[in-house]
Amino acid sequence: PISDFFASRGHPNPPNYNPADFIMNVAQSVPVKQLNEDGFFPTDERKMGEAFVPDDGKDALGITVTRRTARGVDVYDTKPPGLVTQVKLLFTREINNLRRDVTALGARFGLTIFLGVLVGIIFLDVGKTDPTVAVNLQSHFGALIMVLLMSMFGTAQPALLSFPEERPVFLREYSTNHYSVISYFLSRLTMEAVVTGLQVFVQAIITYFMIGFQLSFGLFWAVTYSLAMASTALAVLLGCSVEDPKLAQEMLPILFVPQMLFAGFFVVPDLIPVWLRWARYLCTLTYAIRILLVEEFYDCDPGNPEANNACNDLVSNIDADPDETWWNWLVLVALFGVARIFALYILRQKSTKFF
């Protein structure tokens, strides 16, 4: 027993004294040199070499080691598996975690369906109304903005909270060389891309047909999905920068409020102070709106000059140019890539910090 071990070395446990508290007291109050003289640190003369000789592909602790053949001789490689294997195993774990947390996944999709139906009812068939009436055109534009905001809010928040919540597990496994930062990051990205794609698809089906948008469904889903992925990239960047999930949630408005203000719905870009207009070019929502505005409103009714002019004026007020659609796509994808790269860099820098 531990009490006998301490007693034999001149430190008996007092009667009616908690052994755990006594051990802590000895460790903290007695100098290491004295403990060494008392025999607390005997020399380890055991031969540990044979214990780590692989047996049937496993070491003494039962951990599987990689086996390969070199010049006819079996060689055991204790190096970590390759990047593809790491990503595959981590992605498999992500799927298992998703299956275990069905409640959260169901709530996420349930909320998406509820909000999609609610927005669809409020803006029912707004996309089919006469654009010559200013109220109809503004409502049509408002419906577009609401769908894009839903894509941002519904996908960014889970991504924002996931990294701070999983930080302790990641640090423990990374410090023991289970996998690299890149493999962990890629597995998370793959899972986010799949879940976000399904979530946006469900939302798109509901809102597209209920509101009555005029552009093709495929393009509508592609734009909302691209915006959602770009928003999750910004959320991941923020999530990797903080360590406390509560702090991450408190900082969530930083991702959305500026984008809503610069979107052009509440105030046209020309009325924003000149020295502040540059900020809209950093907002992913700006480029998504420009793409959808051109596809939804530009030359909306060539046979009706009045309606056509009203639609084109709306496109012009938001600084959306049909000739710059490819550029808007390029910047939207670039913002996604830049945010992911910065997030990867920050995660790698923080991977050696435990507290």
Secondary structure, DSSP 8 states (H G I E B T S, - for coil): -HHHHHHTTT----TT--HHHHHHHHHHHS-HHHHHHTTSS-------TGGGS-BTTB-TT--B-EEEEETTEEEEE-S---HHHHHHHHHHHHHHHHHHTHHHHHHHHHHHHHHHHHHHHHTTTGGGS-TTSHHHHHHHHHHHHHHHHHHHHHHHHHHHHHHHHHHHHHHHHHHTTSS-HHHHHHHHHHHHHHHHHHHHHHHHHHHHHHHT--S-HHHHHHHHHHHHHHHHHHHHHHHHH-S-HHHHHHTTHHHHHHHHHTSSSSS-GGGS-GGGGGGGGG-HHHHHHHHHHHHHHTTS-TT-HHHHHHHHHHHHHTT--GGGHHHHHHHHHHHHHHHHHHHHHHHHHHTT---
